[in-house]
Amino acid sequence: MKTAVICFSDAGAALAQRVAGLLGLALADVHSIEKYASKYGFTAHEKIAADMEALFSSHDALLFIGACGIAVRDIAPHLKSKTEDPAVLVLDDRGRYVIPILSGHIGGANALAEDLAEKLGALAVVTTATDGAGRFSCDGWAASHGCAISSMTTAKAVSAAILTGDIPVESDFPLPEKLPSGLIRGEAGELGIYIGIRRREPFERTLCVIPRVVTLGIGCRRGIAAEAVRAAVTEALGAAGIDPRSVVRAASIDVKREEAGLLAYAAEIGAQTSFFTAEELNAVPGDYAESEFVKKTVGVGNVCERAAVLGSGGGTLLVRKTARDGVTVAAVTVAGIGAGNYEGLTVAAVRALEGADVIVGYTVYCDLMKPYFPDKTWISTPMMKEIERCRLALETAEEGKRTVMICSGDAGIYGMASPVLELAEEYGAEIEILPGVTAACSGAALLGSPLTADFAVISLSDLLTPWETIEKRLEAAASGGLVTVLYNPSSKKRADYLSRACGIFLKHRPASTVCGVARSIGREGELSEILTLGELENYAADMFTTVFIGNESTGIIGGRMVTPRGYRHERD
């Protein structure tokens, strides 16, 4: 957030200097009258009120240090609307209370107040009704997650209703198993919330919360007007049922970097812009609708589709090339299956699985996913049939079927991405790797925060890696002071491998070192336990267990395993 700190007294100026440091601001971001500005190196004003319009319109947040009355009088003439006004906060000059007074949710004033209060050791005085009641705030959630809201009038109605009862929510994205207070799952009702990028209104009165996750690829003729770009985008997204408010970025070829109509349209919808060379666009893998004329003109046969994919960081085309009045448009939105529960899937994985004709995977993982995608064709193979499984997936894709191969955790971390890519050259299929949540991340969240500093991940399975090599890696991690995550710690054939690994760490770390285990993460029978390195040596782990060995800094805070990041020491 672009933040300005405003102070009026000597005590306020001294506190402003401290606040600037805590918020990572330059002294020039602090504004005061000449007397204090010259003393502390702040930006000087003859009268703050006289320059308030410029400050109000050019900043995301204003923090007044002084009386609430001064702030209210100074900002009052410049108020516009809840969706346009910056966050405004007041801090008393003794640093005891941080009070958000404007744009608490959408502008982020409440969140900034909480953050600053924690840094100062002060009290955040948050007065918005939903926060006070501990209920879900739709506009605050939307703002913090980069979402657009369909109607502030409906948002107010939802907020009022949540104060007295629960509101149904329907989402195209995975929702947490435990919803925030005030929300229930539901597909019908008089008033409800829909989270998604589609033009849908599942309730009689629907508040649409629209994640801004869509990247547009745009090609256009020289001198195109913003109106023509707008019309082409509206038509293309409308035909696909996509809400235009979901657009976060517009991408094109670099020769369009100064195209006024394209830039004006991007600014109109608040989208970021990205421009790529013809060489970069030609390097984007995929099957695109090529034009020889366009290739002769700019050096690449398809600008919009390639730019959309590249601008999104790699993703699946939602809208293929659509042409209208000199403008071409395409749209992209950006699989490991995490722990195997729906809540652990990434949005990208859900979309891929929903759009698949065939899903291929290890029998156990297919059984975990089938209840969520029952209408798909499933192909599974047992353990030790990994290469056969990869070939089945590639052959199915070569037949023209949309094929998704699944594995637990992340496909690129002890997963199937590597063998699929190694075999892909024998087939005609194109491969896209979608991220998942590996057990190091999901297990760490279950235990607390053990991986906040440098860490290593090592598998104890010697099926593909000799034990001698594993021992060398364990020795390096142990002697290097790294928090270490152990995958595949034990099996019937490797019953003593975890004990042997602990023996290596005990040469470098005391038996009292804090450790943790997480088992069946995200599945039935999930459990976590914190114990010492000495206790871990004799722990009965299995292949569903992930082990975390702390370093010299790892401790227990509030019953959770925590490796400090260092901020506490900075505050001290």
C-alpha positions, 0 to 999 in steps of 0.5 A: 500500500502506498501510505502517507503518515501525517503528524502535527506535533513534536511527540507525533513527529517522533512517533511518525519517525518510528512508524515509518521504520516499522512500515518500511516507509521513507521519511519523505512519506511522512508529512508535517508542517515545516517546523517538524519536517525540517527537524526530522527530514519529512515532507514539508507543507505550509498547511496540511489541509490545503494539500489534502486533496493531493494526498487523498487521491494519490495514496492507498492509505493515510495515517494521521498521528493526532486527534480523530477530529483533525483527520475527519475535518481534513478528509471530509471534503474529499470523500467519494465512495466506499470503493474509491476512498483510501484507507484512513487511520488515526494513531494517538501521539502516545502510540496506544490506539490505532483506529481505522476510520475510513475504508476499513474493509475494502481499503484495508484500514482494519488490516493495516490497523491490526498490523501496526498495532502488533508492531507498536504493542498498541491496541487496534480499535476496530469498529466495523460491525462484522469484525466486532461480532466476529462474523465474515466480512464479504467486502473485506474478504474480497479486498484481501483476496484481490476480488471484485464485488458485483454490487455494494448495495447487495454487499451491504445487504449481505453484511446486515444479514450475516449479523443476524444469521448465516448466509449460503455461499456457492463457489467454483473454487475449493472452500475450506472445510470449516467456513468462516462464521456467518457462512454455510454451504448452499445452492438456494436461498433468497440471498447468498454469495457466489464466488467465481469468474462465471456470469452466474446468479444461483440465489434469488439475490446474489452477491458475486465475488469475482476473483481477478485471475483471468489474463487476456491476450489481445492482438489488434491493428494499428491505431485501434480505438479503446471502444473496439477493444472493449467490444471485442473483449466483451463479446469474447468473454460473454460468449464464454460466460466469463465475467469481465471483472475477472480480468487482471492482466492484458498481454500482447506483443511488444510492438503494441506497447504504445498502442493507445487504445489497448492501453486505455482499455487496460487502464479502464478496467484496472488491468496490468499490462505485459508485452512480449517479443515475437521470439518469446511468443513463438517459444510458447508451447501449444497448438494455436490458430496461426495466421501467415499474414500476422506472422509476416507482419509481426513475426508470430502467427498468433499473438492473442493466444500465445500472449494470454498463456505467457502473460498468465505464467502458463495456463489453460486457454478458457477462450480461444482466438476470437476476432472482431473489427480488427481485434483478436482476443483469447483468455487464460486462467491459471496436477498434483492433488495435494493430500488427497482431499478436495480442500487441499486441491489447488484451483488449477488442479480442480479446473483441470480435473473438471475439464478432463475426459480421462483421469489416470493415476495410482489406484489409491489416489484415483479412489480418493478423487473419484467421489469429487469427479464421479462422471469422469473416465478413470484409468488406474494402475497399482504400485510399481506400475509407474512407467506403464501408468505414464504411457497409458496417460500419454497414449490416451492424450494422443487419441485426442482426449483431455487427459489428466494424470494425478499423483499425491502432493506436488507432481514435481516433488517425488511425483510423476512429472519427471517420467511423463516428461521423459517419455513425452518425446515418444508421443504427440501429446503436449504436457502441462504441469500443474502445482499441488501442495506437497506434504512438507507444506501441508504437514508443516501447517498442521504442526505450526510453522516449522519451515519458516527458515531454510530447510531440506526435504529428503526421502528415506526410500532406497527403491530408486536411490541407494542408501549410501547416497541418502546417508550423505544427504542426511549428514549434509542436512544435519551438519548444515543446521537445516530443518529437515523433512523426511518423506517415506520414513519407514515401511515393513522392509525399511523398519529401522530407516527412521531410527538410522536417520535420527542417529545421524542427526543425533551426532549434530543435534541434542536429543531434546531437539524439537521434532514433529510428525504428521500422518494421513494429512488431509485424510481420515485418521489425520494426526500430528504430534510434537516430540523430541529427536530422542523420542523420534528415534524409536517412533513407529512411522509408516509410509503415510507419515511425514517427519519434521526434524527441527534445528537449534532455533526450533521450539514450541510456542502455544503448543505448536512447532515453530522455527522463528523467522527472526522478526521477534529479535528485530522488535527486541 
